[in-house]
Amino acid sequence: MSTDPAAAPPQQGDYQLAVEHGGIVYTAGMTPRRDGVLVMSGVVGESVSAEQAYVAAGIAATNALTAVRCAAPGASNVRCLRMTVYIACAPTFHDLSAVADGASAVIRAAYGEAALPARAAIGVQSLPSGAPVEIDVIAAVS
């Protein structure tokens, strides 16, 4: 995972990608973007399948972890404490946890089972730029 600030996902507005304070890093909401370009848009349960949203959640989580590492470039330990996964979904879509598992899989692969955070998966009407998922992370770094 890169700690090069140039590798950080580009901001989409007037905010910080992540803020470190007292060994805790708070990320902004991250959507499934590569090089600043949204790789998927739509509503889960309508134009986006649960499987596609799982992949999108993984991309967004990768962006969040990159933001954590960029906010604390000297940190050798990262412990994800809390993650919120927002899912733009149809009113009849209820498999939110399965989508959020895509983000958890990325954290597990990067830092191991013990790094998995407490998590919430929340269905919403819409997300920035029409993204199907948005993720924010709170992590302890040392």
Buried (B, 14 or more C-beta within 10 A) or exposed (E): EEBEEEEBBEEBEEEEBBEBEEEBBBBBBBBBBEEEEBBBBBBBBBEBBBEBBBBBBBBBBBBBBBBBBBBBEEBEEBBBBEBBBBBBBBEEBEBBEBBBBBBBBBBBEBBEEEBBBEBEBEBEEEBEEBBBBBBBBBBBBE
